Amino acid sequence: MRPATATKLRANAATIHQLGRQHGLHSFALSTEPGELVATLDADRSYFDITSFETDLSTILGALVQVVPRGPGVDIDETEPLNDLRGAA
């Protein structure tokens, strides 16, 4: 499976945010790497939630998605926030 493109991730931002809430992930941003998202993981969640989110989203999009959680010791370049534009004017 090929990595999801930035265009595909932007087009599915609402789905990403909705699915992310179910898995304890929020504040998504695109990374410089194809198919890679940066996100904040809720304190009561674990890497199992990230893996489950990646699997579910990759299946929905038909393209590989990886998540890098923000945190101490994580140095990842974010290119732009992935906003959930539902209801935007």
Rosetta blueprint (number, residue, H / E / L):
1 M L
2 R L
3 P E
4 A L
5 T L
6 A H
7 T H
8 K H
9 L H
10 R H
11 A H
12 N L
13 A H
14 A H
15 T H
16 I H
17 H H
18 Q H
19 L H
20 G H
21 R H
22 Q H
23 H H
24 G L
25 L E
26 H E
27 S E
28 F E
29 A E
30 L E
31 S E
32 T L
33 E L
34 P L
35 G L
36 E E
37 L E
38 V E
39 A E
40 T E
41 L E
42 D L
43 A L
44 D L
45 R L
46 S L
47 Y H
48 F H
49 D H
50 I H
51 T H
52 S H
53 F H
54 E H
55 T H
56 D H
57 L H
58 S H
59 T H
60 I H
61 L H
62 G L
63 A L
64 L E
65 V L
66 Q E
67 V E
68 V E
69 P E
70 R L
71 G L
72 P L
73 G L
74 V L
75 D L
76 I L
77 D L
78 E E
79 T E
80 E E
81 P E
82 L L
83 N L
84 D L
85 L L
86 R L
87 G L
88 A L
89 A L
